[in-house]
Amino acid sequence: MSWWNVYRTNVNMAFKDINPDIDTERKGCNFDVEKLTHVLDGGADNTHIRRKVEGVLKQDLLTNLEELYFMNREERYLRTIRNVVYIKKKMEEMNWAEDGPESEYVFRAVKGEFGFPLHNGVFIPCINALGTDAQIAKWIPLSKSYQIIGSYAQTEMGHGTYLRGLETTAVYDASTQEFVINMPTVSAMKWWPGDMGRSATHAVVFAQLYTQGKCHGMHPFIVQIRSLEDHSPLPGVMVGDIGPKMAFEQVDNGYLMLSDVRIPKENMLSRYSKVSDDGMYRKRGSERMNYFTMVMVRVNVVATEVIPSLLKACTIAIRYSVIRRQSELKPGEKEAKILDYQTQQKKLLPQLATGYAAHFLSVGLKTFANQVYMQIKTKGDFSSLPELHALTTGLKAFITDSCIAGVEECRKACGGHGYSVLSGLPSLSTRTSASCTYEGENTVMFLQTARFLFKCLAAAQSGQSLPPSVAYLSESDIKSRTVSKKNVLNPDTYVETYRHRACRLIKEAASMLQSQIQSGVEQYVAWNNSSVKLVQAAEGHCYYITVKTFVEALEQLRHEPEIHRIVKQLCDLYALHGILSHTGDFLYDGFVTKEQMDQINQSYLELLALLRKEAVPLVDAFDYADEQLASAIGCYDGQAYSRLLEWAKKSPDNPKVKETFKQYLNSLFVSPVSKL
Amino acid sequence: MSWWNVYRTNVNMAFKDINPDIDTERKGCNFDVEKLTHVLDGGADNTHIRRKVEGVLKQDLLTNLEELYFMNREERYLRTIRNVVYIKKKMEEMNWAEDGPESEYVFRAVKGEFGFPLHNGVFIPCINALGTDAQIAKWIPLSKSYQIIGSYAQTEMGHGTYLRGLETTAVYDASTQEFVINMPTVSAMKWWPGDMGRSATHAVVFAQLYTQGKCHGMHPFIVQIRSLEDHSPLPGVMVGDIGPKMAFEQVDNGYLMLSDVRIPKENMLSRYSKVSDDGMYRKRGSERMNYFTMVMVRVNVVATEVIPSLLKACTIAIRYSVIRRQSELKPGEKEAKILDYQTQQKKLLPQLATGYAAHFLSVGLKTFANQVYMQIKTKGDFSSLPELHALTTGLKAFITDSCIAGVEECRKACGGHGYSVLSGLPSLSTRTSASCTYEGENTVMFLQTARFLFKCLAAAQSGQSLPPSVAYLSESDIKSRTVSKKNVLNPDTYVETYRHRACRLIKEAASMLQSQIQSGVEQYVAWNNSSVKLVQAAEGHCYYITVKTFVEALEQLRHEPEIHRIVKQLCDLYALHGILSHTGDFLYDGFVTKEQMDQINQSYLELLALLRKEAVPLVDAFDYADEQLASAIGCYDGQAYSRLLEWAKKSPDNPKVKETFKQYLNSLFVSPVSKL
């Protein structure tokens, strides 16, 4: 029995009784699943630590897999707070350091059901980044011990992406050495901040700073909003929960209205700017490091929240598709596993390939971000920051779009049971869906990347050298290799194909913009008139980067031939799927011909048939325990139907039926219409 | 003041105070919105009746727009039952006949929050269709007076689309003149039937009929499942609610397990087949009429549930996009309305065009279905039924796919507020999303259409004439017209372009299939190996039919030039958007050239700018009252922000905060880890 199987036996709940239909899938596997897990974890040591953390937390925290599905918002919210306190105590008990290797895996282990996400994830880092040493010394210990709970109040009801449009004001009153904070309109109210609805006692509030009658733009202020005695709102503060959302029931996103709320002068976070007693404003130091913080938040949220949702959805949908049988494929035989249908393979396997692509991309981004961080830290060299910023904006949009579409495709591919909350898929889908908006609206992100690409294109045309990820913009046009049966699965060929498209789209968008400006259209109008095209160009760039990064990751696996083989098939499928989803872009200028496209299509269908055979081991390798999937139809043992029944019986909507229904119905019939 | 405005003033809630940003949009309108509403309603008389119904029901039924968003499943469920009883009484009071013109509008007025949907929508029609006269006389009066509540139990836990795979059995026992019903496995349990979880006292259960040791296939049986005294399950019956779903909180989808449940012989619905006392089985009459019933259910659910969701989502998203302002478009000016951004226009306006396309298609399908019904009824002529069946399967899949994607695109285009349940968009999206599965899984539907297309192609090749909708398969290849600036917006040109693509895809799929079979691959394997292509072919056919139907509807508007003008723009946008979303399909064989595609793209962007100007009146024309939209951000008055705040304050999650939170948090910190 392999290490893998020993682990499985210990960790998974109902392992004893494996559905034979899923068992067969594992027996036919031609690669070592455990090795692939190590690759995904970035090494066997990480796998070991991760499983240790999951094992420890499982004992106390994870009881019934399905319990969250039957809780209301109140219960979900309280559960996350229990979790966060528990984790804090447990980490102390286990001697796991806050920045130690174990802490990285805690979030995954509790499925993101983690209380005070803004307090821990944004409020504290924000004070650390924007506060002076004295401010850090005052506020961080209070926060870490949960004596205060902080939120982060930037987004307003009427203002999101465009920060200069924020309406909240902080006017300095030199006579009292205070700032007076106001939200003059409904649209100026802070809206959406997490932890605000119920938890927060304090918030970092972003406001337009006015001193000596002059506006100095947006600045951060620490404002106490609720009493530390009885948690009631302080005078001038209107605060509450914004109501239900599409998912994230457990988070108390809130609203905040401040009317003439006075805070002491020292509550302005002043690492980068200072107001003197008489109201003189001055900046100090460089705020460039803030960009880096924002970049890292994006990289992390994609890595820990968005991509895992796609990996989980693939796990559930693919496992279900080998135990679900439907219709005769071969006349007279038993109904076929639905994954044996080409149409089902075409729905799911490209999502699986996307999951792997996104994973490797995310690892690549993290590596690059760490390099940039070291450059800044050791040499004060910020030169790679614009490239990192542009990469992460575009790729944030690109990956989240892919994952949103992928999760929902997986959900729909499971038919009716995929619509049942108990499958785990609806919550994955509705939760992922938020990621097109949070941490930067995707269209805005793509347009920022487009702006960077244009700058680079202009730089290239004036002979300057370009950062590595965009260096291709300065290369002369690439000639098409002939796509043939032999090289359609050659990574060099398809990377080149994507590069060509990206280059063409960017240059066309640039010339579209240029020709309008030359014909006298104002710059801002021309930009808007070209923006659909600009988004396409940025997407083309992101697609190229993603395929290229996947191929580079593949190269690293040469020493493990069996892993290399299977990952290459995924990489090929990802690349070909992207071409076939945008055939027009490649046929347009003849870079790919009709006959080559036919060849690509044929190879694609062959890949689907190949990967179908190892699809279950490929999702097993993600190594999500049943507790993390919380899916009646996607558990490791493949016992979908009996688990659906078991869970449905626990539904709180069940016990209340019986007589009450008849009484209610009868009462309605005797009531007059007007009383109904 | 126009009739329209008078109506608006009376019907809409907060009409007095109109957001000036939305007001401007209406003032600039160049067509008569009221006239367009009449077109959509199929005549001014219908509009009049509809508004009358909405006005009457509004008085009693619709109180707070947002109330449903704060109810739990129990409350939602009870509310629908109140509604259905109220409607029954009100219709009697108002003397509205059950099959009268008013009844058609009742569902729309209550936003589909209608109790006992299966009882009224399927159980009763099913008995009427499949029961003998004696059975109808016995069961229908009991059902209509709600003395019994019926469900429709066909789908099983492990079996959906493929009816022959159903496992439930009904074995005839001649000694007692009873059927013995059994579900031998968990996967044989009935799963998903609406009204089953809590309401139903009876169900039409589909089971494999066995008499004299022989299986005669699936037949319907009326089975009592709960006591008429105290509503508790009868012996041998396990019944309950299947738990939460992605939406449809108000529906009690249920499960049902029958173990040796005996029902009298006369409970088998016997219009088309009969079992004699000694167990002799015989069929009688033709069941073809059943196909027609199934077709009509599909047509109706798309028309009343799916398309309206897209129209509502467009209404909400477009209204919000003219009051939401974001970023400077022109430097130094006020932040721009987000609908002024080309990228936002590109997200929303094609969905609006799709809404109109789907509406006209749905009207066309209904008209055709009525013709077929008359042919059957008056002449016993079933010859058009296969065409109608093929059309409705493919188009069911095609329209639901379009509407699902469209609603979600609208939701995402509203950013954070579109993620708030209070916007009304999440429930529209999650509810619509179910339609890819119910009433026939979409991939299966497309493949059924493909099968029909192949039969027609073969018939054409052997010289037979084809039904009108597929007649193009017998035409010789169409030569491409040159797409130029002049004719890119010529409906003949784009209808031809779509027809060419459909024809090509169908023929290619046929030859793919054929060449495999000729090379010795078994028929069923070849079919599966071609199924991705087959689905594309069926989609191509549906796209062509939809564009053609839109153009035909447009022709009917020639006598109203201003309406014709604006609807033509929508039709053009729909057609061009489809081409640009599948450029590869048109470039592939050079039917559209690179230069023509550029021209199409340019015209497309021009259309976006044109339609943007009249977007608000175009959604106003759908004439959804605020009560039906139930959206904080999409009401007629454009007061999104103040309404969001007003509703959020009512959230039941708000009052409970205060001290309890601090107490809870403190209690956690003093508890030992193991007790958390």
Boltz contact constraints between the chains, C-beta under 6 A:
constraints:
  - contact:
      token1: [A, 73]
      token2: [B, 653]
      max_distance: 6.0
  - contact:
      token1: [A, 82]
      token2: [B, 676]
      max_distance: 6.0
  - contact:
      token1: [A, 85]
      token2: [B, 668]
      max_distance: 6.0
  - contact:
      token1: [A, 86]
      token2: [B, 676]
      max_distance: 6.0
  - contact:
      token1: [A, 89]
      token2: [B, 673]
      max_distance: 6.0
  - contact:
      token1: [A, 90]
      token2: [B, 673]
      max_distance: 6.0
  - contact:
      token1: [A, 157]
      token2: [B, 641]
      max_distance: 6.0
  - contact:
      token1: [A, 162]
      token2: [B, 326]
      max_distance: 6.0
  - contact:
      token1: [A, 162]
      token2: [B, 327]
      max_distance: 6.0
  - contact:
      token1: [A, 165]
      token2: [B, 335]
      max_distance: 6.0
  - contact:
      token1: [A, 186]
      token2: [B, 641]
      max_distance: 6.0
  - contact:
      token1: [A, 186]
      token2: [B, 642]
      max_distance: 6.0
  - contact:
      token1: [A, 186]
      token2: [B, 645]
      max_distance: 6.0
  - contact:
      token1: [A, 187]
      token2: [B, 641]
      max_distance: 6.0
  - contact:
      token1: [A, 192]
      token2: [B, 416]
      max_distance: 6.0
  - contact:
      token1: [A, 198]
      token2: [B, 657]
      max_distance: 6.0
  - contact:
      token1: [A, 198]
      token2: [B, 661]
      max_distance: 6.0
  - contact:
      token1: [A, 230]
      token2: [B, 659]
      max_distance: 6.0
  - contact:
      token1: [A, 231]
      token2: [B, 658]
      max_distance: 6.0
  - contact:
      token1: [A, 231]
      token2: [B, 659]
      max_distance: 6.0
  - contact:
      token1: [A, 231]
      token2: [B, 661]
      max_distance: 6.0
  - contact:
      token1: [A, 231]
      token2: [B, 662]
      max_distance: 6.0
  - contact:
      token1: [A, 232]
      token2: [B, 658]
      max_distance: 6.0
  - contact:
      token1: [A, 240]
      token2: [B, 654]
      max_distance: 6.0
  - contact:
      token1: [A, 241]
      token2: [B, 651]
      max_distance: 6.0
  - contact:
      token1: [A, 241]
      token2: [B, 653]
      max_distance: 6.0
  - contact:
      token1: [A, 241]
      token2: [B, 654]
      max_distance: 6.0
  - contact:
      token1: [A, 242]
      token2: [B, 648]
      max_distance: 6.0
  - contact:
      token1: [A, 243]
      token2: [B, 422]
      max_distance: 6.0
  - contact:
      token1: [A, 243]
      token2: [B, 648]
      max_distance: 6.0
  - contact:
      token1: [A, 243]
      token2: [B, 651]
      max_distance: 6.0
  - contact:
      token1: [A, 244]
      token2: [B, 421]
      max_distance: 6.0
  - contact:
      token1: [A, 245]
      token2: [B, 419]
      max_distance: 6.0
  - contact:
      token1: [A, 245]
      token2: [B, 420]
      max_distance: 6.0
  - contact:
      token1: [A, 246]
      token2: [B, 419]
      max_distance: 6.0
  - contact:
      token1: [A, 246]
      token2: [B, 426]
      max_distance: 6.0
  - contact:
      token1: [A, 326]
      token2: [B, 162]
      max_distance: 6.0
  - contact:
      token1: [A, 327]
      token2: [B, 162]
      max_distance: 6.0
  - contact:
      token1: [A, 330]
      token2: [B, 524]
      max_distance: 6.0
  - contact:
      token1: [A, 335]
      token2: [B, 165]
      max_distance: 6.0
  - contact:
      token1: [A, 342]
      token2: [B, 528]
      max_distance: 6.0
  - contact:
      token1: [A, 342]
      token2: [B, 531]
      max_distance: 6.0
  - contact:
      token1: [A, 342]
      token2: [B, 532]
      max_distance: 6.0
  - contact:
      token1: [A, 343]
      token2: [B, 443]
      max_distance: 6.0
  - contact:
      token1: [A, 343]
      token2: [B, 531]
      max_distance: 6.0
  - contact:
      token1: [A, 346]
      token2: [B, 532]
      max_distance: 6.0
  - contact:
      token1: [A, 412]
      token2: [B, 436]
      max_distance: 6.0
  - contact:
      token1: [A, 415]
      token2: [B, 437]
      max_distance: 6.0
  - contact:
      token1: [A, 415]
      token2: [B, 441]
      max_distance: 6.0
  - contact:
      token1: [A, 416]
      token2: [B, 192]
      max_distance: 6.0
  - contact:
      token1: [A, 416]
      token2: [B, 437]
      max_distance: 6.0
  - contact:
      token1: [A, 419]
      token2: [B, 245]
      max_distance: 6.0
  - contact:
      token1: [A, 419]
      token2: [B, 246]
      max_distance: 6.0
  - contact:
      token1: [A, 419]
      token2: [B, 434]
      max_distance: 6.0
  - contact:
      token1: [A, 420]
      token2: [B, 245]
      max_distance: 6.0
  - contact:
      token1: [A, 421]
      token2: [B, 244]
      max_distance: 6.0
  - contact:
      token1: [A, 422]
      token2: [B, 243]
      max_distance: 6.0
  - contact:
      token1: [A, 426]
      token2: [B, 246]
      max_distance: 6.0
  - contact:
      token1: [A, 434]
      token2: [B, 419]
      max_distance: 6.0
  - contact:
      token1: [A, 436]
      token2: [B, 412]
      max_distance: 6.0
  - contact:
      token1: [A, 437]
      token2: [B, 415]
      max_distance: 6.0
  - contact:
      token1: [A, 437]
      token2: [B, 416]
      max_distance: 6.0
  - contact:
      token1: [A, 441]
      token2: [B, 415]
      max_distance: 6.0
  - contact:
      token1: [A, 443]
      token2: [B, 343]
      max_distance: 6.0
  - contact:
      token1: [A, 524]
      token2: [B, 330]
      max_distance: 6.0
  - contact:
      token1: [A, 528]
      token2: [B, 342]
      max_distance: 6.0
  - contact:
      token1: [A, 531]
      token2: [B, 342]
      max_distance: 6.0
  - contact:
      token1: [A, 531]
      token2: [B, 343]
      max_distance: 6.0
  - contact:
      token1: [A, 532]
      token2: [B, 342]
      max_distance: 6.0
  - contact:
      token1: [A, 532]
      token2: [B, 346]
      max_distance: 6.0
  - contact:
      token1: [A, 583]
      token2: [B, 584]
      max_distance: 6.0
  - contact:
      token1: [A, 584]
      token2: [B, 583]
      max_distance: 6.0
  - contact:
      token1: [A, 584]
      token2: [B, 584]
      max_distance: 6.0
  - contact:
      token1: [A, 584]
      token2: [B, 587]
      max_distance: 6.0
  - contact:
      token1: [A, 587]
      token2: [B, 584]
      max_distance: 6.0
  - contact:
      token1: [A, 587]
      token2: [B, 587]
      max_distance: 6.0
  - contact:
      token1: [A, 588]
      token2: [B, 594]
      max_distance: 6.0
  - contact:
      token1: [A, 594]
      token2: [B, 588]
      max_distance: 6.0
  - contact:
      token1: [A, 641]
      token2: [B, 157]
      max_distance: 6.0
  - contact:
      token1: [A, 641]
      token2: [B, 186]
      max_distance: 6.0
  - contact:
      token1: [A, 641]
      token2: [B, 187]
      max_distance: 6.0
  - contact:
      token1: [A, 642]
      token2: [B, 186]
      max_distance: 6.0
  - contact:
      token1: [A, 645]
      token2: [B, 186]
      max_distance: 6.0
  - contact:
      token1: [A, 648]
      token2: [B, 242]
      max_distance: 6.0
  - contact:
      token1: [A, 648]
      token2: [B, 243]
      max_distance: 6.0
  - contact:
      token1: [A, 651]
      token2: [B, 241]
      max_distance: 6.0
  - contact:
      token1: [A, 651]
      token2: [B, 243]
      max_distance: 6.0
  - contact:
      token1: [A, 653]
      token2: [B, 73]
      max_distance: 6.0
  - contact:
      token1: [A, 653]
      token2: [B, 241]
      max_distance: 6.0
  - contact:
      token1: [A, 654]
      token2: [B, 240]
      max_distance: 6.0
  - contact:
      token1: [A, 654]
      token2: [B, 241]
      max_distance: 6.0
  - contact:
      token1: [A, 657]
      token2: [B, 198]
      max_distance: 6.0
  - contact:
      token1: [A, 658]
      token2: [B, 231]
      max_distance: 6.0
  - contact:
      token1: [A, 658]
      token2: [B, 232]
      max_distance: 6.0
  - contact:
      token1: [A, 659]
      token2: [B, 230]
      max_distance: 6.0
  - contact:
      token1: [A, 659]
      token2: [B, 231]
      max_distance: 6.0
  - contact:
      token1: [A, 661]
      token2: [B, 198]
      max_distance: 6.0
  - contact:
      token1: [A, 661]
      token2: [B, 231]
      max_distance: 6.0
  - contact:
      token1: [A, 662]
      token2: [B, 231]
      max_distance: 6.0
  - contact:
      token1: [A, 668]
      token2: [B, 85]
      max_distance: 6.0
  - contact:
      token1: [A, 673]
      token2: [B, 89]
      max_distance: 6.0
  - contact:
      token1: [A, 673]
      token2: [B, 90]
      max_distance: 6.0
  - contact:
      token1: [A, 676]
      token2: [B, 82]
      max_distance: 6.0
  - contact:
      token1: [A, 676]
      token2: [B, 86]
      max_distance: 6.0
